Amino acid sequence: MHRWAAAILCGIVSAGASAAHAQSFDGPSFYLEAASDERRRGLSWSEGDPIVRGGLSLPVTHDLTLDTNISTLSDGKRHGDAAVVVDLRAAYARQIGAWRLAAEGSYHAFPGASGQGYGELGLTGGILLGPASLDLLAQYAPRQAAIGGDNLYLGAKLGVGIPGTPLTLSGHAGHSSGDTRNAIRTARLRPDGSYWDHGVALNYHKGLWTAGLGYANSSIDSAADRHAGATIIGRFGISF
C-alpha cells in the first residue's frame, strides 16, 4: 500500500477515535452476495462475468467505521488480470438532524497483480426527506502511477423507500475526469477520456436477505471499452 494511503487511513482512525470514543455504536456486520457483474461507475471490473463478493463493516466509534470488501474479478484485464479486488475503507460520518456529512479514505488492492493498487479520498453530503435521501459526492484519486495520473468523480444519488414494502428505488449519475500522464494506465478508470455514467436499481431487503435488479450505462464509446455499455445487473445475498 502506498505510504500516503496508509497515513490517511491512520489519520482518520486517530481523529475519529479521539472525537467520539465515549459514544455507543452498533456491532460489526457482514454480507455475502452473488451478482451478474461487478460494475463501478459504469465500468465492468469483471469483464461482464458473474462475481461473488463479501464484506465486513466494523464500527470503531459512533462516527467512525472501518470496512473491508472482497470481490472476485474473473481475472479482469482492466486491473492487470487480477482475480480479486480488496477494498479497504475508513469513513467518518456525522448526522445532524436530517443532514449528514462523511469523509473517507480508501485503498483498492489487487492481490497477485503487481502495481495495480491505488487510493482515493472522498466527501459526501446528504439529506433525508421522509422516505427519500439525496447524496452529493466527490471522490478523488491523487496522481498515482497505477492509474496513469489522477481521477475525479463527481456524482449524485437519490433513494426512495417504497412505503409499506421492503423495496427501495434508487438512481445515480456521475462524471469522471482527470489528468493523463500515461494513457494506457489512465484507460483503467477512463477508457474514453472524461465520461458520464448513470443507473437505476430496485432493491429488496427483508430480514437477513437482500436482492436487487439494476440498470447501468455510460457515455463511453463501445469501441473504447466493450464492458461499459448498457446492462442489467442482478444480485442476491445475505447480511447479518
DRENTIVO-930751 format. One record per residue: residue number from 1; residue in one letter; x, y, z of N, C-alpha, C, O, CB in turn. Coordinates in steps of 0.1 Angstrom, whole numbers. Glycine has a CB too. Example, Ala and Ser with C-alpha at 12.3 -4.5 7.8 and 13.67 -1.06 7.14 Angstrom:
# DRENTIVO-930751
ATOM     n   res      nx      ny      nz     cax     cay     caz      cx      cy      cz      ox      oy      oz     cbx     cby     cbz
ATOM     1     a     132     -57      78     123     -45      78     132     -33      78     142     -33      85     113     -45      90
ATOM     2     s     128     -22      71     137     -11      71     129       0      79     134      11      80     141      -6      57
# end
This chain:
# DRENTIVO-930751
ATOM     n   res      nx      ny      nz     cax     cay     caz      cx      cy      cz      ox      oy      oz     cbx     cby     cbz
ATOM     1     m       8     -12       0       0       0       0       9      12       0      19      13       7     -10       0      12
ATOM     2     h       6      23      -8      13      35      -8      14      41       6       4      40      13       7      45     -18
ATOM     3     r      25      48       9      26      53      23      15      64      25      10      65      36      40      59      24
ATOM     4     w      12      72      15       2      83      17     -11      77      20     -19      83      29       1      92       5
ATOM     5     a     -15      66      14     -28      60      17     -28      54      31     -39      56      38     -31      48       6
ATOM     6     a     -18      48      35     -17      43      49     -18      54      59     -25      53      69      -5      35      52
ATOM     7     a     -11      65      56     -12      77      65     -26      83      66     -30      87      77      -2      87      61
ATOM     8     i     -33      84      55     -46      89      55     -55      81      63     -63      86      72     -51      90      41
ATOM     9     l     -55      67      61     -64      58      69     -61      59      84     -70      59      92     -62      44      64
ATOM    10     c     -48      60      88     -44      61     102     -49      74     108     -53      74     119     -29      59     103
ATOM    11     g     -48      85     100     -52      98     104     -67      98     107     -71     104     117     -48     108      95
ATOM    12     i     -75      93      98     -89      92     100     -93      84     113    -101      89     121     -96      86      88
ATOM    13     v     -86      73     114     -89      64     126     -86      72     139     -94      72     148     -81      51     125
ATOM    14     s     -74      79     140     -70      86     152     -79      97     155     -83      99     166     -56      91     150
ATOM    15     a     -83     105     145     -92     116     147    -105     112     152    -111     118     161     -93     125     134
ATOM    16     g    -111     101     145    -124      97     149    -124      91     163    -134      94     171    -129      86     139
ATOM    17     a    -114      84     167    -114      77     180    -112      88     191    -118      86     201    -102      68     181
ATOM    18     s    -105      99     188    -103     109     198    -116     117     200    -119     121     211     -92     119     194
ATOM    19     a    -124     119     189    -136     127     190    -148     120     196    -156     127     202    -139     132     176
ATOM    20     a    -148     107     194    -161     100     198    -159      87     205    -168      78     204    -169      98     186
ATOM    21     h    -148      85     213    -146      72     219    -156      69     229    -158      57     232    -132      72     225
ATOM    22     a    -163      79     235    -172      76     246    -186      73     241    -195      70     249    -172      87     255
ATOM    23     q    -189      74     228    -202      72     223    -205      58     220    -196      50     217    -205      81     211
ATOM    24     s    -218      54     221    -222      40     218    -223      38     203    -225      47     195    -235      36     225
ATOM    25     f    -221      25     198    -223      22     184    -226       8     182    -225       0     191    -209      25     177
ATOM    26     d    -231       4     170    -235      -9     167    -223     -18     166    -212     -14     164    -244     -10     155
ATOM    27     g    -226     -31     166    -215     -41     164    -212     -43     150    -217     -36     141    -219     -54     171
ATOM    28     p    -202     -52     147    -198     -55     133    -210     -61     125    -219     -67     130    -186     -64     132
ATOM    29     s    -209     -59     112    -219     -65     103    -212     -72      91    -200     -68      88    -229     -54      97
ATOM    30     f    -218     -82      85    -212     -89      74    -222     -91      63    -234     -90      65    -207    -103      79
ATOM    31     y    -217     -93      51    -226     -96      40    -219    -105      30    -206    -105      29    -231     -83      33
ATOM    32     l    -226    -113      23    -221    -121      12    -232    -122       1    -243    -124       4    -218    -136      18
ATOM    33     e    -228    -120     -11    -237    -120     -22    -231    -124     -35    -219    -123     -37    -244    -106     -24
ATOM    34     a    -239    -128     -45    -235    -131     -58    -242    -121     -67    -253    -116     -65    -239    -145     -62
ATOM    35     a    -235    -117     -78    -241    -107     -87    -237    -111    -102    -227    -118    -104    -236     -92     -84
ATOM    36     s    -244    -106    -111    -242    -109    -125    -230    -101    -131    -226    -104    -142    -254    -107    -133
ATOM    37     d    -225     -91    -124    -214     -83    -129    -209     -74    -118    -216     -71    -108    -219     -73    -141
ATOM    38     e    -197     -70    -119    -191     -60    -109    -189     -47    -116    -179     -44    -122    -177     -66    -103
ATOM    39     r    -199     -39    -115    -200     -26    -122    -196     -15    -112    -202     -14    -101    -213     -23    -129
ATOM    40     r    -187      -6    -116    -184       6    -108    -182      18    -117    -174      18    -126    -171       3    -100
ATOM    41     r    -190      28    -114    -190      40    -123    -192      37    -137    -186      43    -146    -177      48    -121
ATOM    42     g    -201      27    -140    -204      24    -154    -195      14    -160    -198       9    -171    -205      36    -162
ATOM    43     l    -184      11    -154    -174       1    -159    -174     -12    -153    -176     -13    -141    -159       7    -158
ATOM    44     s    -174     -23    -161    -173     -36    -156    -159     -39    -151    -149     -38    -159    -178     -47    -166
ATOM    45     w    -157     -43    -139    -144     -47    -134    -142     -62    -135    -131     -68    -132    -143     -43    -119
ATOM    46     s    -152     -70    -140    -151     -84    -141    -153     -89    -155    -157    -101    -157    -162     -91    -132
ATOM    47     e    -151     -81    -165    -152     -85    -179    -167     -89    -182    -169     -97    -191    -143     -96    -182
ATOM    48     g    -176     -84    -174    -190     -87    -177    -194    -101    -171    -206    -105    -173    -193     -87    -191
ATOM    49     d    -185    -107    -164    -188    -120    -158    -194    -119    -144    -193    -109    -137    -176    -129    -158
ATOM    50     p    -202    -130    -140    -207    -130    -126    -196    -130    -116    -185    -135    -118    -217    -142    -125
ATOM    51     i    -200    -125    -104    -190    -124     -93    -196    -128     -80    -208    -129     -78    -184    -110     -93
ATOM    52     v    -187    -131     -70    -191    -133     -57    -183    -122     -48    -171    -120     -50    -188    -147     -52
ATOM    53     r    -190    -116     -39    -184    -106     -31    -189    -107     -16    -200    -112     -14    -186     -92     -36
ATOM    54     g    -180    -102      -7    -184    -103       7    -177     -91      14    -167     -86       9    -181    -116      13
ATOM    55     g    -182     -88      26    -175     -77      33    -178     -77      48    -187     -84      53    -180     -64      27
ATOM    56     l    -170     -70      55    -171     -68      69    -171     -53      72    -162     -46      67    -159     -75      77
ATOM    57     s    -180     -48      80    -180     -35      85    -179     -34     100    -187     -41     107    -194     -27      80
ATOM    58     l    -169     -27     105    -166     -27     119    -166     -13     124    -157      -5     121    -152     -33     121
ATOM    59     p    -177      -9     132    -177       4     138    -167       5     149    -166      -3     158    -192       7     144
ATOM    60     v    -158      15     148    -148      18     158    -154      27     169    -151      25     181    -135      23     152
ATOM    61     t    -161      37     165    -168      46     174    -182      48     167    -185      42     157    -160      60     176
ATOM    62     h    -190      57     174    -203      60     168    -202      66     154    -211      65     146    -210      70     178
ATOM    63     d    -191      74     151    -190      81     139    -180      75     129    -180      78     117    -185      95     141
ATOM    64     l    -171      66     134    -160      60     126    -163      46     123    -165      38     132    -147      62     133
ATOM    65     t    -161      42     110    -163      28     106    -152      24      97    -147      31      88    -177      27      98
ATOM    66     l    -147      12      99    -137       5      90    -144      -6      82    -151     -14      88    -125       0      98
ATOM    67     d    -142      -6      69    -148     -16      60    -138     -23      52    -127     -18      48    -158      -9      51
ATOM    68     t    -140     -36      50    -132     -44      41    -142     -52      32    -151     -59      37    -123     -54      49
ATOM    69     n    -140     -50      19    -148     -57       9    -139     -65      -1    -129     -60      -5    -157     -48       2
ATOM    70     i    -143     -77      -4    -136     -85     -13    -145     -90     -24    -156     -95     -22    -129     -98      -6
ATOM    71     s    -141     -88     -37    -149     -92     -48    -141    -100     -58    -129     -96     -61    -156     -80     -55
ATOM    72     t    -146    -111     -64    -139    -118     -75    -140    -109     -87    -150    -101     -89    -145    -132     -77
ATOM    73     l    -130    -111     -96    -130    -103    -109    -128    -111    -121    -127    -105    -132    -118     -93    -108
ATOM    74     s    -128    -124    -120    -127    -133    -132    -114    -129    -140    -115    -130    -152    -139    -132    -140
ATOM    75     d    -103    -126    -133     -91    -123    -140     -93    -111    -150     -88    -112    -161     -85    -135    -147
ATOM    76     g    -100    -101    -145    -104     -90    -154     -91     -83    -159     -82     -79    -152    -112     -80    -147
ATOM    77     k     -91     -80    -172     -80     -73    -178     -78     -59    -174     -67     -53    -175     -81     -74    -193
ATOM    78     r     -89     -52    -169     -89     -38    -165     -79     -36    -154     -72     -26    -154    -103     -34    -161
ATOM    79     h     -77     -46    -146     -68     -44    -134     -57     -55    -135     -54     -62    -125     -76     -45    -121
ATOM    80     g     -50     -56    -146     -39     -65    -147     -41     -80    -145     -33     -87    -139     -29     -61    -137
ATOM    81     d     -53     -85    -150     -57     -99    -148     -58    -103    -134     -56    -115    -130     -46    -107    -155
ATOM    82     a     -62     -93    -125     -64     -96    -111     -76    -106    -109     -86    -104    -116     -65     -83    -103
ATOM    83     a     -74    -115    -100     -85    -124     -97     -95    -119     -87    -107    -122     -87     -80    -138     -92
ATOM    84     v     -90    -110     -78     -99    -104     -68     -95     -89     -66     -84     -85     -69     -99    -112     -55
ATOM    85     v    -104     -81     -61    -101     -68     -56    -104     -68     -41    -115     -73     -37    -108     -57     -64
ATOM    86     v     -96     -62     -33     -98     -60     -19     -99     -45     -16     -89     -37     -18     -87     -66     -10
ATOM    87     d    -111     -40     -12    -113     -26      -9    -112     -24       6    -119     -30      14    -127     -21     -14
ATOM    88     l    -103     -15      10    -101     -11      24    -106       3      26    -101      12      18     -86     -13      29
ATOM    89     r    -114       6      36    -120      19      37    -122      23      51    -126      15      60    -134      20      30
ATOM    90     a    -118      36      54    -121      42      67    -130      54      65    -127      62      57    -108      46      75
ATOM    91     a    -142      54      71    -151      65      69    -155      72      82    -158      65      92    -164      60      62
ATOM    92     y    -156      85      83    -160      93      94    -172     100      90    -172     109      81    -149     102     100
ATOM    93     a    -184      98      97    -196     104      93    -203     110     105    -203     105     116    -206      94      86
ATOM    94     r    -210     122     103    -217     129     113    -231     131     108    -233     135      96    -211     142     117
ATOM    95     q    -241     129     116    -255     131     113    -260     142     122    -259     141     134    -264     118     115
ATOM    96     i    -265     153     116    -271     165     124    -285     167     119    -287     173     108    -262     177     122
ATOM    97     g    -294     162     126    -308     163     122    -310     155     109    -306     143     108    -312     178     119
ATOM    98     a    -315     161      99    -317     154      86    -305     155      77    -304     148      67    -329     161      78
ATOM    99     w    -295     162      81    -283     164      73    -272     154      78    -271     151      89    -278     178      74
ATOM   100     r    -263     150      68    -252     141      72    -240     145      63    -241     150      51    -255     126      70
ATOM   101     l    -228     144      68    -216     146      61    -206     135      64    -204     131      76    -210     160      65
ATOM   102     a    -199     130      54    -190     119      56    -177     122      48    -177     128      38    -196     106      51
ATOM   103     a    -166     118      54    -153     118      48    -147     104      48    -148      97      58    -143     129      55
ATOM   104     e    -140     101      38    -134      87      38    -121      86      30    -118      95      22    -144      77      31
ATOM   105     g    -113      76      34    -101      73      26    -102      58      23    -106      50      31     -88      76      35
ATOM   106     s     -99      54      11    -100      40       7     -88      36      -2     -81      45      -8    -113      38      -1
ATOM   107     y     -85      23      -2     -74      18     -10     -79       5     -16     -85      -3     -10     -62      15      -1
ATOM   108     h     -77       4     -30     -81      -7     -37     -69     -16     -41     -61     -12     -48     -89      -3     -51
ATOM   109     a     -68     -28     -35     -57     -37     -37     -61     -48     -46     -72     -53     -46     -52     -42     -23
ATOM   110     f     -51     -52     -54     -54     -63     -64     -43     -74     -62     -33     -74     -69     -54     -58     -78
ATOM   111     p     -45     -83     -52     -35     -93     -49     -31    -101     -61     -40    -106     -69     -40    -102     -38
ATOM   112     g     -18    -103     -63     -13    -111     -75     -11    -103     -87      -6    -108     -97     -23    -122     -77
ATOM   113     a     -16     -90     -87     -14     -81     -99      -5     -70     -95     -10     -61     -88     -28     -76    -105
ATOM   114     s       7     -70     -99      17     -61     -95      14     -47    -100      11     -45    -112      31     -65    -100
ATOM   115     g      16     -37     -91      15     -23     -95       1     -18     -98      -1      -8    -105      23     -20    -106
ATOM   116     q     -10     -25     -94     -23     -21     -97     -31     -13     -86     -40      -6     -89     -31     -33    -101
ATOM   117     g     -26     -14     -74     -33      -8     -63     -33       7     -63     -23      13     -68     -28     -13     -50
ATOM   118     y     -44      13     -59     -45      28     -58     -54      32     -47     -63      25     -43     -49      34     -72
ATOM   119     g     -53      45     -43     -61      50     -32     -69      62     -36     -67      68     -47     -52      55     -21
ATOM   120     e     -80      65     -29     -89      76     -31     -93      83     -18     -93      77      -7    -101      71     -39
ATOM   121     l     -97      95     -19    -103     103      -8    -117     107     -13    -120     109     -24     -94     115      -5
ATOM   122     g    -126     108      -3    -140     111      -7    -147     120       3    -144     119      15    -148      98      -9
ATOM   123     l    -156     128      -1    -165     136       7    -180     134       2    -182     133     -10    -161     151       6
ATOM   124     t    -189     132      11    -203     130       8    -212     139      17    -210     140      29    -207     116       9
ATOM   125     g    -221     146      11    -231     154      18    -245     150      14    -247     148       2    -229     169      16
ATOM   126     g    -253     148      24    -267     143      21    -277     148      30    -275     154      41    -267     128      21
ATOM   127     i    -290     146      26    -301     150      34    -312     139      33    -314     133      23    -307     163      29
ATOM   128     l    -319     137      44    -331     128      45    -343     136      44    -345     146      51    -330     119      58
ATOM   129     l    -352     132      35    -365     139      33    -376     128      34    -380     123      24    -365     146      19
ATOM   130     g    -380     125      46    -390     114      48    -384     101      43    -374      97      48    -403     117      40
ATOM   131     p    -391      94      34    -386      81      30    -375      82      19    -369      72      14    -397      72      24
ATOM   132     a    -371      95      15    -362      97       5    -349     103      10    -348     109      21    -367     107      -6
ATOM   133     s    -338     100       3    -325     105       6    -318     110      -6    -319     104     -17    -316      95      14
ATOM   134     l    -310     121      -5    -303     127     -16    -288     129     -11    -286     135      -1    -309     140     -21
ATOM   135     d    -279     124     -19    -265     125     -16    -257     131     -28    -259     127     -39    -259     111     -12
ATOM   136     l    -248     140     -25    -239     146     -34    -225     141     -30    -221     142     -18    -240     161     -35
ATOM   137     l    -217     137     -39    -204     131     -35    -193     135     -45    -195     138     -57    -205     116     -35
ATOM   138     a    -181     135     -39    -169     138     -47    -158     128     -42    -156     126     -30    -163     152     -45
ATOM   139     q    -152     121     -52    -141     111     -48    -129     114     -57    -130     115     -69    -146      97     -50
ATOM   140     y    -118     116     -51    -106     120     -58     -94     110     -55     -91     107     -44    -102     134     -54
ATOM   141     a     -89     105     -66     -77      97     -65     -65     106     -70     -64     109     -82     -78      84     -75
ATOM   142     p     -56     110     -60     -45     118     -64     -36     111     -74     -37      99     -76     -36     121     -52
ATOM   143     r     -27     118     -80     -18     113     -91     -11     101     -86      -3     101     -76      -9     124     -96
ATOM   144     q     -12      90     -93      -6      77     -89      -2      70    -102      -9      70    -112     -15      68     -80
ATOM   145     a      10      63    -102      14      56    -114       4      45    -118       3      43    -130      28      50    -111
ATOM   146     a      -2      39    -108     -11      28    -111     -23      32    -120     -28      23    -128     -16      22     -99
ATOM   147     i     -27      44    -119     -39      49    -128     -34      59    -138     -43      66    -144     -49      55    -118
ATOM   148     g     -21      61    -140     -17      70    -151     -20      85    -149     -20      92    -159     -22      65    -163
ATOM   149     g     -21      89    -137     -25     103    -135     -34     105    -122     -32      97    -113     -32     110    -147
ATOM   150     d     -43     114    -123     -53     115    -112     -67     112    -117     -69     111    -129     -52     128    -105
ATOM   151     n     -77     111    -108     -91     109    -112    -100     115    -103     -99     114     -91     -93      93    -113
ATOM   152     l    -110     123    -108    -120     129    -100    -134     124    -104    -137     125    -116    -119     145    -102
ATOM   153     y    -142     120     -95    -155     115     -97    -165     124     -89    -164     125     -77    -157     100     -94
ATOM   154     l    -174     130     -96    -185     138     -90    -198     132     -93    -201     129    -105    -185     153     -95
ATOM   155     g    -206     130     -83    -219     123     -85    -230     127     -76    -228     134     -66    -217     108     -84
ATOM   156     a    -242     122     -79    -254     124     -71    -262     111     -70    -262     103     -80    -262     135     -76
ATOM   157     k    -267     108     -59    -275      96     -57    -289      99     -50    -289     108     -41    -268      85     -48
ATOM   158     l    -299      93     -55    -313      96     -49    -319      82     -46    -319      73     -54    -322     104     -59
ATOM   159     g    -324      80     -34    -330      68     -30    -343      71     -23    -345      80     -16    -321      60     -20
ATOM   160     v    -353      62     -26    -367      64     -20    -372      50     -16    -373      41     -24    -376      70     -31
ATOM   161     g    -375      49      -3    -381      37       2    -396      37      -1    -403      47       1    -379      36      17
ATOM   162     i    -401      26      -7    -415      25     -11    -423      21       2    -421      10       7    -417      14     -22
ATOM   163     p    -431      30       7    -439      28      19    -446      15      19    -453      11      10    -448      39      22
ATOM   164     g    -446       8      31    -453      -5      32    -447     -17      26    -453     -27      25    -466      -3      27
ATOM   165     t    -435     -15      20    -428     -26      13    -413     -27      18    -408     -17      23    -429     -25      -2
ATOM   166     p    -407     -38      15    -392     -39      18    -384     -34       6    -372     -39       5    -389     -53      22
ATOM   167     l    -390     -26      -3    -383     -22     -15    -378      -8     -14    -384       1      -8    -393     -23     -27
ATOM   168     t    -367      -6     -21    -361       8     -23    -357      10     -37    -351       1     -44    -348       9     -14
ATOM   169     l    -361      21     -42    -358      25     -56    -347      36     -56    -349      46     -48    -371      31     -64
ATOM   170     s    -337      34     -63    -326      44     -63    -321      47     -77    -323      39     -87    -314      38     -55
ATOM   171     g    -314      58     -78    -308      62     -91    -296      70     -88    -294      76     -78    -318      70    -100
ATOM   172     h    -287      70     -98    -274      78     -97    -270      83    -110    -273      78    -121    -263      70     -90
ATOM   173     a    -262      94    -110    -255      99    -122    -241     104    -117    -240     110    -106    -263     110    -129
ATOM   174     g    -231     103    -125    -218     108    -122    -209     111    -133    -212     107    -145    -211      98    -113
ATOM   175     h    -198     119    -131    -189     123    -141    -175     120    -137    -171     124    -126    -191     137    -145
ATOM   176     s    -167     114    -145    -153     111    -143    -144     119    -152    -147     120    -164    -150      95    -145
ATOM   177     s    -134     125    -146    -124     133    -153    -111     132    -146    -109     126    -135    -129     148    -155
ATOM   178     g    -100     138    -152     -87     138    -146     -76     141    -156     -78     142    -168     -85     125    -139
ATOM   179     d     -64     141    -150     -52     144    -158     -46     131    -163     -47     121    -156     -42     152    -149
ATOM   180     t     -40     131    -175     -35     119    -181     -20     120    -182     -15     129    -188     -41     116    -194
ATOM   181     r     -12     111    -175       2     111    -177       7      98    -184      17      98    -191       9     111    -163
ATOM   182     n      -1      88    -183       1      75    -190     -12      70    -196     -20      65    -188       8      65    -181
ATOM   183     a     -14      71    -209     -27      68    -215     -31      54    -212     -43      51    -211     -27      71    -229
ATOM   184     i     -22      45    -212     -26      31    -211     -31      28    -197     -41      21    -195     -14      21    -213
ATOM   185     r     -24      34    -187     -29      32    -173     -42      40    -170     -50      36    -162     -18      37    -163
ATOM   186     t     -43      52    -176     -55      60    -174     -67      53    -179     -78      55    -173     -53      74    -181
ATOM   187     a     -66      45    -189     -77      38    -195     -83      28    -185     -95      23    -188     -73      30    -208
ATOM   188     r     -77      25    -175     -83      16    -164     -96      22    -159    -106      15    -158     -73      13    -153
ATOM   189     l     -95      35    -156    -107      42    -150    -114      51    -160    -125      55    -157    -102      50    -138
ATOM   190     r    -107      55    -170    -113      64    -180    -109      59    -194    -100      65    -201    -109      79    -178
ATOM   191     p    -115      48    -199    -111      43    -212    -114      51    -224    -108      49    -235    -118      30    -214
ATOM   192     d    -122      61    -223    -126      70    -234    -125      85    -230    -132      93    -235    -140      67    -239
ATOM   193     g    -115      88    -221    -114     101    -216    -125     104    -206    -131      95    -200    -114     112    -227
ATOM   194     s    -128     117    -203    -139     121    -194    -152     115    -199    -155     115    -211    -140     136    -193
ATOM   195     y    -160     110    -190    -173     104    -194    -183     105    -183    -180     108    -171    -171      90    -197
ATOM   196     w    -196     103    -186    -207     102    -177    -212      88    -175    -210      80    -184    -219     111    -182
ATOM   197     d    -217      85    -163    -224      72    -161    -236      74    -153    -238      85    -146    -214      62    -153
ATOM   198     h    -246      65    -155    -258      66    -147    -264      52    -145    -260      43    -152    -268      76    -155
ATOM   199     g    -274      52    -137    -281      39    -134    -293      40    -125    -294      50    -118    -271      29    -128
ATOM   200     v    -301      30    -125    -312      29    -116    -313      15    -110    -307       6    -116    -326      33    -123
ATOM   201     a    -319      13     -98    -319       0     -92    -332      -1     -83    -336       8     -77    -306      -3     -84
ATOM   202     l    -337     -13     -82    -347     -17     -73    -342     -27     -64    -338     -38     -68    -360     -22     -81
ATOM   203     n    -342     -24     -51    -336     -33     -41    -346     -38     -31    -355     -31     -27    -324     -27     -34
ATOM   204     y    -344     -51     -27    -353     -57     -17    -344     -61      -5    -333     -67      -6    -360     -70     -23
ATOM   205     h    -349     -58       7    -342     -62      19    -352     -65      30    -360     -57      35    -332     -50      24
ATOM   206     k    -352     -78      34    -361     -82      45    -354     -93      53    -349    -103      48    -374     -88      39
ATOM   207     g    -353     -90      66    -346     -99      75    -331     -99      71    -325     -89      70    -352    -113      74
ATOM   208     l    -326    -111      69    -312    -113      65    -310    -112      50    -298    -111      46    -307    -126      70
ATOM   209     w    -321    -112      42    -319    -114      28    -320    -101      20    -328     -93      23    -330    -124      23
ATOM   210     t    -312    -101      10    -312     -89       1    -312     -94     -14    -307    -104     -17    -300     -80       3
ATOM   211     a    -318     -86     -22    -318     -89     -37    -320     -76     -44    -325     -66     -38    -330     -99     -41
ATOM   212     g    -316     -75     -56    -317     -63     -64    -316     -65     -79    -310     -75     -84    -306     -53     -60
ATOM   213     l    -322     -56     -86    -321     -56    -101    -318     -42    -105    -325     -32    -101    -334     -61    -107
ATOM   214     g    -308     -40    -113    -304     -27    -117    -300     -25    -131    -298     -35    -139    -292     -22    -109
ATOM   215     y    -300     -13    -136    -296      -9    -149    -284       0    -148    -285      10    -140    -308      -3    -158
ATOM   216     a    -274      -2    -156    -262       7    -157    -258      10    -171    -259       2    -180    -250       1    -149
ATOM   217     n    -253      22    -173    -249      26    -186    -239      38    -185    -237      44    -174    -261      31    -195
ATOM   218     s    -232      41    -196    -222      52    -196    -222      58    -210    -227      53    -219    -208      47    -191
ATOM   219     s    -215      70    -211    -213      76    -224    -201      71    -231    -198      77    -242    -212      91    -221
ATOM   220     i    -194      61    -226    -182      56    -233    -185      49    -245    -195      41    -246    -175      47    -223
ATOM   221     d    -178      52    -256    -180      45    -269    -176      30    -268    -166      27    -262    -172      52    -280
ATOM   222     s    -184      22    -274    -182       7    -273    -168       3    -279    -163      -7    -275    -193       0    -280
ATOM   223     a    -163      11    -288    -150       8    -294    -139      10    -284    -128       4    -285    -148      17    -307
ATOM   224     a    -141      19    -274    -131      22    -264    -131      11    -253    -121       8    -247    -133      35    -258
ATOM   225     d    -143       6    -250    -145      -4    -239    -158     -11    -241    -169      -5    -239    -144       3    -225
ATOM   226     r    -158     -24    -244    -170     -31    -247    -177     -35    -234    -188     -41    -235    -167     -43    -255
ATOM   227     h    -171     -32    -223    -177     -36    -210    -181     -23    -202    -180     -23    -190    -168     -44    -201
ATOM   228     a    -186     -13    -210    -190      -1    -203    -204       4    -208    -208      15    -205    -180      10    -206
ATOM   229     g    -211      -4    -216    -224      -1    -222    -235      -4    -213    -234      -9    -201    -225      -7    -235
ATOM   230     a    -247      -3    -218    -260      -6    -211    -260     -21    -207    -257     -30    -215    -272      -2    -219
ATOM   231     t    -264     -23    -195    -266     -37    -190    -275     -38    -178    -278     -28    -171    -252     -42    -186
ATOM   232     i    -281     -50    -176    -289     -52    -165    -281     -61    -155    -275     -71    -159    -302     -60    -169
ATOM   233     i    -282     -57    -142    -274     -64    -132    -283     -70    -121    -291     -62    -115    -263     -55    -126
ATOM   234     g    -282     -82    -118    -290     -88    -108    -281     -93     -96    -269     -96     -99    -298    -101    -113
ATOM   235     r    -286     -92     -84    -278     -97     -73    -287    -103     -62    -299    -100     -61    -270     -85     -67
ATOM   236     f    -281    -112     -54    -288    -119     -43    -278    -122     -32    -267    -127     -35    -295    -132     -48
ATOM   237     g    -282    -119     -20    -273    -121      -9    -279    -122       5    -291    -121       6    -262    -111      -9
ATOM   238     i    -270    -123      15    -274    -123      29    -265    -114      37    -253    -113      34    -273    -138      34
ATOM   239     s    -271    -107      46    -264     -98      55    -268    -100      70    -279    -103      72    -266     -83      51
ATOM   240     f    -258     -99      79    -261    -101      93    -250     -94     101    -251     -95     114    -261    -116      96
# end
